[in-house]
Amino acid sequence: MQVNLSSFNSLNISQWWYPSIEESCSMSFADAAQHLRILFLDNIRLHLRSDVPIGAALSGGLDSSAIVCAMRHVEPDIPIHTFSFVARGTSVDEEKWVDIVNQHVGAVSHKVLLNPEDWISDLDDMIRVQGEPFGSTSIYAQYRVYKLAKEKGVTVTLDGQGADELLAGYNGYPFQRVRSFLETNRYLDAIRFLCQWSRWPGRSTSNVVKQLISPLVPRGFRGVALRSVGREPVPTWLNGEFVKKAEIRPFLYKNELSSDIPRGRHVMHMLRESLTGKGLNALLRHGDRNSMKWSVESRVPFLAGNVAEFLLSLPESYLISNGGETKHIFRAAMRGIVPDSILDRRDKIGFQSPERDWLTAARPHIEKILDEAEDVPLLNVTACRDIVARMLNGQMDFSSLAWRIINYSRWYRLATSGF
């Protein structure tokens, strides 16, 4: 940003980094994996520079495990402290994977175990720290991980943020991958990919097909199309009159076709969008707010310009294999450094908390929050109460919507009272 200090009338803003997504790397897969290994280890080495105690946030997933194992690989003798949230007895617990990594590198392990009472007592402080509504209670788990690091005297941590956005993680961006196949007339490859991709845990081809069809539906017919699959253009939990008066366009308008994407590079386009615009910025903001609350410096070694530019220059099949494996090249690059049991995991839990369990146990507190939300203009509070109750009663599928309604309602109350 450039500001004219004489008049303050001139303000020029330009984007300082916008990487190319043209396929420009001609390396074989094996050579590219070796090059990525060198880049990543060099980056870890740089991020280990510190004159204060240093540790790592370890979830047990591939990204954080790779960071911890790489720390040991480049510095065989340094003490490594890891900080992990564990959710024993739930479907999102990754403690066994955390233990595998800690044992592999000889780390000093520190674990956070939480209950609903902890969450309730910290809720208002966490909302004040974030300053805005946030999408899941995993932000609270992260908040407590940094608190534990501070309590143990570790003031710098290495964290795995950005790996999914760089390496085509999450569920593998199947919609974009299939679109790249179709655009390059590889129709059989698209069908084979979907068949292989859908065999991994937690995946469904129906959502991919809906995404493929969505951009082709004319804007004027989208309401009809949504209703045909059981969805409303304006969800019932929103105050429809307020939405209309404020000229708010619901979130359902997305996946527009773009003409500036290189042919067959839709995955790379989405990764670049996540890195430079929507997506990653919110995650980094959450992490920065949480870490700074406890005076911890959170370092993100995946997010280096040379690493990003190299990965975005590769064939898409290097990131997402034709068999549906995400982070394909990174798994190959880390072979021999990270335990095979971590590299070969087929499930994707991510950094999650047992949200439904926590909300169910805190139900009286949640009902009080919703009772105080009568004057929140954006919400249809009656519908919100009904949706949250039905989700917690098991009468409808549980989703993050329950927490988002609760979080927004409480944030609104704190914000309007001056925090």
ZILIN-V299195 format. One record per pair of residues at least 4 apart in sequence whose ideal C-beta (glycine too) atoms are under 7 Angstrom apart, sorted by the first residue. I is the first residue (numbers start at 1). J is the second residue. D is the distance in Angstrom with one decimal. If there is no record, write none. Layout:
[[I/J/D] [I/J/D]]
//
This chain:
[[1/11/7.0] [1/13/5.1] [2/12/4.4] [3/8/6.6] [3/11/5.8] [4/8/6.3] [4/9/6.3] [4/10/3.7] [17/305/6.8] [18/276/6.1] [19/272/6.2] [19/308/6.0] [19/309/5.1] [19/312/5.3] [20/312/7.0] [21/262/6.2] [21/265/5.3] [21/268/3.9] [21/269/5.9] [21/272/5.4] [21/312/5.1] [22/262/5.4] [23/265/6.7] [23/313/6.6] [23/315/5.9] [24/313/4.6] [25/32/6.4] [25/313/4.4] [25/314/5.2] [27/31/4.2] [27/32/4.2] [27/35/6.6] [28/32/6.8] [29/33/6.3] [29/318/5.9] [29/329/6.8] [30/34/6.6] [31/35/6.4] [32/36/6.3] [32/314/6.0] [32/318/6.0] [32/329/6.1] [33/37/6.4] [33/329/5.2] [33/332/4.1] [33/333/4.4] [34/38/6.8] [35/39/6.4] [36/40/6.1] [36/310/6.8] [36/329/6.0] [36/330/6.6] [36/333/4.4] [37/41/6.3] [37/333/4.1] [38/42/6.2] [39/43/6.3] [39/306/6.1] [39/307/5.3] [39/310/6.3] [40/44/6.4] [40/70/6.5] [40/307/6.7] [40/333/6.7] [41/45/6.4] [41/70/5.8] [41/73/6.6] [41/74/5.7] [42/46/6.6] [43/47/6.4] [43/301/4.9] [43/304/4.9] [43/307/6.3] [44/48/6.4] [44/67/6.8] [44/70/4.3] [44/71/6.1] [44/74/5.6] [44/301/5.4] [45/74/4.8] [47/158/5.7] [47/299/4.9] [47/301/4.4] [48/54/6.5] [48/71/6.5] [48/75/6.1] [50/54/4.7] [50/156/5.0] [52/155/5.0] [52/156/5.9] [53/153/5.7] [53/154/4.7] [53/155/6.4] [54/154/6.7] [54/156/4.4] [55/80/6.8] [55/81/3.7] [55/82/6.3] [55/83/6.1] [55/149/6.0] [55/154/4.1] [55/157/5.2] [56/64/6.8] [56/67/5.7] [56/68/5.0] [56/71/6.5] [56/80/6.8] [56/82/5.3] [56/157/5.8] [56/158/4.6] [57/64/6.1] [57/83/5.5] [57/145/5.6] [57/157/5.3] [57/159/4.7] [58/64/4.9] [58/65/6.9] [58/68/5.5] [58/82/4.0] [58/83/6.8] [58/84/4.8] [58/98/5.6] [58/101/6.2] [59/64/4.8] [59/84/6.6] [59/94/6.0] [59/351/4.9] [60/65/6.5] [60/84/7.0] [60/94/3.5] [60/97/3.2] [60/98/4.2] [60/101/6.7] [61/65/6.4] [61/94/6.8] [61/349/6.8] [61/350/6.7] [62/66/6.0] [62/327/6.3] [62/342/6.2] [62/343/7.0] [62/345/6.8] [63/67/6.9] [63/160/3.3] [63/163/3.8] [63/302/7.0] [64/68/6.5] [64/160/4.2] [65/69/6.1] [65/101/4.7] [65/338/5.7] [65/342/4.8] [66/70/5.9] [66/334/5.2] [66/338/5.3] [67/71/6.5] [67/158/5.1] [67/160/5.7] [67/301/6.3] [68/72/7.0] [68/80/6.6] [68/82/6.0] [68/101/5.5] [68/105/5.8] [68/107/6.5] [69/73/6.3] [69/101/6.6] [69/104/6.5] [69/105/5.9] [69/337/5.1] [69/338/4.6] [70/74/6.3] [70/337/6.2] [71/75/6.2] [71/80/5.7] [71/158/6.8] [72/76/6.7] [72/80/6.3] [72/105/3.9] [73/337/5.1] [79/108/6.6] [80/105/5.9] [80/107/4.3] [80/108/6.9] [81/107/6.7] [81/108/4.8] [81/110/6.4] [81/152/6.5] [81/154/5.3] [82/102/5.9] [82/107/4.8] [82/109/5.4] [82/110/6.7] [83/110/5.0] [83/145/4.9] [83/148/5.3] [83/149/4.9] [83/157/6.9] [84/98/4.7] [84/109/6.9] [84/111/5.1] [84/112/6.9] [85/112/4.7] [85/141/4.1] [85/144/6.7] [85/145/5.5] [86/93/6.0] [86/95/4.2] [86/98/6.7] [86/111/5.1] [86/113/5.9] [87/92/5.3] [87/93/4.5] [87/353/6.4] [87/354/4.9] [88/93/5.6] [88/95/6.4] [88/113/6.7] [89/93/6.8] [90/354/4.1] [90/357/6.3] [92/349/5.5] [92/352/4.2] [92/353/6.8] [92/354/5.8] [94/98/6.0] [94/349/5.8] [95/99/6.2] [96/100/6.7] [97/101/6.7] [97/342/6.4] [98/102/6.2] [99/103/6.1] [100/104/6.3] [100/339/5.8] [100/341/6.0] [100/342/6.6] [101/105/6.5] [101/342/6.7] [102/107/4.4] [102/109/4.5] [104/339/5.2] [110/148/5.6] [110/152/5.7] [112/144/4.8] [112/145/5.7] [112/148/5.3] [114/118/4.7] [114/119/6.5] [114/141/6.9] [114/144/6.2] [116/120/6.2] [116/358/5.1] [116/361/3.8] [116/362/4.5] [117/121/6.3] [118/122/6.2] [119/123/6.3] [119/137/6.8] [119/140/5.8] [119/358/5.5] [119/362/6.6] [120/362/5.4] [120/365/5.2] [122/126/5.3] [122/140/6.7] [123/127/6.4] [123/410/6.7] [124/128/6.4] [124/414/6.4] [125/129/6.3] [126/130/6.4] [126/140/5.6] [126/143/5.4] [127/410/6.1] [127/411/5.3] [127/414/5.8] [128/414/6.7] [128/419/5.3] [129/289/5.4] [129/290/6.7] [129/293/4.7] [130/134/5.4] [130/139/6.9] [130/286/6.7] [130/289/5.3] [132/411/6.9] [133/404/7.0] [133/407/5.1] [133/408/4.7] [133/411/4.7] [134/139/4.9] [134/286/6.0] [134/407/6.4] [135/400/6.0] [135/404/6.2] [136/355/6.4] [136/400/5.5] [136/403/6.1] [137/353/4.6] [137/355/4.9] [137/358/6.0] [137/403/5.8] [138/142/6.5] [138/351/5.3] [138/352/5.5] [138/353/4.8] [139/143/6.4] [139/286/5.2] [139/290/7.0] [140/144/6.6] [140/353/6.8] [141/145/6.5] [141/353/4.7] [142/146/6.7] [142/286/7.0] [142/287/6.6] [142/290/5.1] [143/147/6.6] [143/290/4.6] [143/293/6.9] [144/148/6.4] [145/149/6.7] [146/150/6.5] [146/290/5.3] [146/291/4.9] [146/293/7.0] [146/294/4.5] [146/296/4.8] [147/151/6.4] [147/294/5.2] [148/152/6.3] [149/154/4.5] [149/157/5.8] [149/294/7.0] [149/296/5.3] [150/294/4.0] [150/295/6.4] [150/296/5.8] [155/295/6.5] [155/296/5.7] [155/297/6.4] [156/297/4.7] [156/299/6.5] [157/296/6.0] [157/298/5.6] [157/299/6.9] [158/299/5.2] [158/301/5.7] [159/287/6.6] [159/298/5.2] [159/299/6.8] [159/300/5.6] [160/302/6.4] [161/283/5.8] [161/284/6.1] [161/287/5.9] [161/300/4.7] [161/302/7.0] [161/303/7.0] [162/166/5.7] [162/280/6.0] [162/300/5.6] [162/302/4.3] [162/303/4.2] [163/167/5.5] [163/169/6.2] [163/302/4.6] [164/169/3.2] [164/170/5.2] [165/271/5.9] [165/274/4.1] [165/275/5.3] [165/279/6.1] [165/280/4.9] [166/271/6.7] [166/302/5.9] [166/307/6.8] [166/308/5.9] [166/311/5.4] [167/311/6.7] [167/319/5.8] [167/327/4.2] [167/330/5.1] [168/172/6.2] [168/173/5.2] [168/267/5.7] [168/271/6.3] [168/319/4.1] [168/320/4.9] [168/326/5.9] [168/327/6.9] [169/326/5.1] [169/327/5.5] [171/203/6.1] [171/348/6.9] [172/177/6.9] [172/197/6.2] [172/320/5.0] [172/324/6.0] [172/326/4.5] [173/177/5.7] [173/267/5.0] [173/270/5.8] [173/320/6.7] [174/178/6.0] [174/194/6.9] [174/197/5.3] [174/208/4.8] [175/179/6.4] [175/208/5.2] [175/211/4.0] [175/212/6.4] [176/180/6.5] [176/266/4.0] [176/267/4.5] [176/270/4.9] [177/181/6.8] [177/193/6.3] [177/267/5.4] [177/316/6.4] [177/320/5.5] [178/182/6.3] [178/190/4.9] [178/193/6.6] [178/194/6.3] [178/208/6.3] [178/212/6.6] [179/183/6.1] [179/212/7.0] [179/266/4.5] [180/184/6.6] [180/264/4.5] [180/265/6.5] [180/266/4.7] [180/267/6.2] [180/316/5.8] [181/186/4.4] [181/189/5.0] [181/190/3.7] [181/193/6.4] [182/187/6.6] [182/190/5.6] [183/263/5.9] [183/264/5.4] [184/263/6.5] [184/264/4.2] [186/190/6.2] [187/191/6.8] [188/192/6.2] [189/193/6.1] [190/194/6.5] [191/195/6.4] [192/196/6.3] [192/322/6.9] [193/197/5.7] [193/322/5.7] [193/324/6.9] [194/198/6.0] [194/205/5.4] [194/208/6.5] [196/322/6.8] [196/323/4.6] [196/324/4.7] [197/203/6.3] [197/324/3.3] [198/203/5.2] [198/204/6.8] [198/205/4.8] [199/324/7.0] [200/324/5.4] [200/346/5.8] [201/346/5.9] [201/347/5.0] [202/348/6.6] [205/209/6.1] [206/210/6.5] [207/211/6.5] [208/212/6.5] [209/213/6.5] [210/214/6.2] [211/255/6.0] [213/217/6.7] [214/255/4.9] [215/255/4.7] [215/256/6.1] [215/257/5.0] [217/221/5.5] [217/222/5.5] [217/225/4.9] [221/225/5.8] [222/226/6.1] [222/233/7.0] [222/252/6.9] [223/227/6.4] [223/233/4.4] [224/228/6.5] [226/231/4.3] [226/232/6.6] [226/233/5.7] [226/252/6.3] [227/231/6.9] [227/232/6.7] [232/236/6.5] [233/250/5.9] [233/252/6.1] [234/238/5.6] [234/240/5.1] [234/243/5.7] [234/250/5.6] [236/380/6.4] [236/383/4.5] [237/379/6.4] [237/380/5.8] [237/383/4.9] [237/384/5.0] [237/387/5.7] [237/405/6.4] [238/243/5.4] [238/378/6.6] [238/379/6.8] [238/380/6.2] [239/243/6.4] [239/377/6.3] [239/378/5.9] [239/379/6.0] [239/380/5.1] [240/244/6.2] [241/245/6.2] [242/246/5.9] [242/377/5.1] [242/378/6.0] [243/248/4.7] [249/253/5.9] [261/265/5.8] [261/266/6.0] [261/269/4.5] [265/269/5.8] [266/270/6.5] [267/271/6.4] [267/316/4.7] [267/319/6.8] [267/320/6.6] [268/272/6.3] [268/312/5.4] [268/316/6.5] [269/273/6.4] [270/274/6.4] [271/275/6.2] [271/312/6.6] [272/276/5.9] [272/312/6.4] [273/277/5.2] [273/278/6.3] [274/278/6.7] [274/279/3.6] [274/280/5.3] [275/280/5.7] [275/308/6.4] [280/284/6.0] [281/285/6.3] [282/286/6.5] [283/287/6.4] [284/288/6.0] [285/289/6.3] [286/290/6.3] [287/291/6.0] [287/298/5.5] [288/292/5.9] [288/298/6.7] [289/293/6.5] [291/296/4.4] [291/297/6.9] [291/298/4.0] [302/307/6.7] [304/308/6.8] [305/309/6.1] [306/310/6.3] [307/311/6.3] [308/312/6.1] [309/313/6.5] [311/319/6.9] [314/318/4.3] [314/319/6.5] [314/329/6.9] [316/320/6.3] [317/321/6.4] [317/322/5.9] [318/328/6.2] [318/329/4.6] [319/328/6.0] [319/329/6.2] [320/326/6.0] [320/328/6.2] [321/325/4.2] [321/328/4.2] [327/331/5.7] [328/332/6.9] [329/333/6.1] [330/334/6.2] [331/343/4.8] [334/338/4.4] [334/343/6.2] [335/343/6.3] [338/342/5.2] [338/343/5.4] [340/344/5.6] [353/358/6.7] [354/358/6.0] [355/359/6.2] [355/403/5.8] [356/360/6.0] [356/398/4.8] [357/361/6.3] [358/362/6.2] [359/366/6.1] [359/392/6.2] [359/402/6.1] [359/403/6.6] [360/392/5.2] [362/366/5.6] [363/367/6.2] [363/392/6.4] [364/368/6.7] [365/369/6.7] [366/370/6.5] [366/388/6.8] [366/406/5.6] [367/371/6.2] [368/372/6.6] [369/373/6.7] [369/406/5.7] [369/409/5.4] [369/410/5.1] [370/381/6.6] [370/384/6.3] [370/385/5.2] [370/388/6.7] [370/409/6.1] [372/413/5.7] [373/379/6.4] [373/381/5.1] [373/409/3.9] [374/381/5.6] [376/381/6.6] [376/409/5.9] [376/412/5.0] [379/384/5.4] [379/409/7.0] [380/384/6.4] [381/385/6.3] [382/386/6.6] [383/387/6.2] [384/388/6.3] [384/405/4.8] [385/389/6.1] [386/390/6.2] [387/391/6.3] [387/401/6.7] [387/405/7.0] [388/392/6.3] [388/402/4.9] [388/405/6.0] [388/406/6.9] [389/393/5.9] [390/395/4.1] [390/396/4.6] [391/396/5.7] [391/398/4.8] [391/402/4.7] [398/402/6.6] [400/404/5.8] [401/405/6.3] [402/406/6.6] [403/407/5.7] [404/408/6.0] [405/409/6.3] [406/410/6.5] [407/411/6.0] [408/412/6.2] [409/413/6.7] [410/414/6.4] [411/415/5.8] [412/416/6.1] [413/417/6.5] [414/419/5.3] [415/419/6.5]]
//
